[in-house]
Amino acid sequence: METDVQTGQANAAAPLTGAILAGGQNRRMGGRSKALLAVEGETFLQRQVKEMSGVCSDILLLTQNASLYAEELAALREEGIAVRVVPDLVPARGPLGGLQSALHASSSDLLWVVGCDMPFVSSQAAAELAAVCLHTDAAAAVPCIAGRIHPLHGVYRKKILPLAERMLEESDYRMMGVLHLTSWEPVDEVVWNRLGIRTDFVRNINTPDEYQELLRERSSF
C-alpha cells in the first residue's frame, strides 16, 4: 500500500539519529562479521556510515564488540565522521533489543535503524521516511517492498520505546510485533518510484552465497 502522505523528495525537518545494528552472531555467515564484508572497495559499515552522515546529526553503532570495528571507526574519524559505539542494554535480544538500546541512546526524537548487513542503505529513503513521521505523527515509517515490510530500514520515534521494552519483558523479540502495537506508516514502491529511489536499499546479505552473488553483480557493472 502507499502512504496517503505525499511529501515529495523530502529532507528531515528535525534532527535524525542513525543506528546500525551489529549485535548479531552472524551464524549464517559462518561467524564472519557482516558489517566488515566489503564491496567496491569499502566495507558495509563504511558505506552505511558515509550514507548516514548526509542526513544524520548523530550515528550509533550497536555492538558488544567495539574492538572488532576499531580500525574502521578510526578510518572514518580521519574522514571527519564520528560514530558512537553503544552496547546493547541486554545482549542477545535480536534487532528489537538493538532498537531499544538505540532509542535510549538517541540524541534526537527520530531514529533511522538499519541492519549491518545492508550495503545499499539510502539517506534519501530515510529522509522520506522521517518526513512521513513528521507529517503524520506516526510512531514509525517503514518501507514496504513487493508486499514485504522491512523494519530494518525504518524510522522510529522515541515514543515507541515503552512498547519495545514491554515486548522484551515478555520475551517477544519480533520487530513487527512492536509495530502492531502502535500507529505506523508503510511506504511502498509507488513512493520510491516517484522519487527515483532504487528499492535495493532494503537488500540484506545473510549468507556466503548471497555475498558472492553480490560481488558477481557489482563486478559486471
Helices and strands as residue ranges (DSSP letters): E 16-21, G 27-29, G 34-36, E 38-39, E 42-43, H 44-52, E 58-62, G 66-69, H 70-78, E 84-86, H 94-105, E 110-115, H 123-136, E 140-145, E 148-149, E 153-157, G 158-160, H 161-169, H 175-180, E 184-188, H 189-195, G 199-202, H 208-219
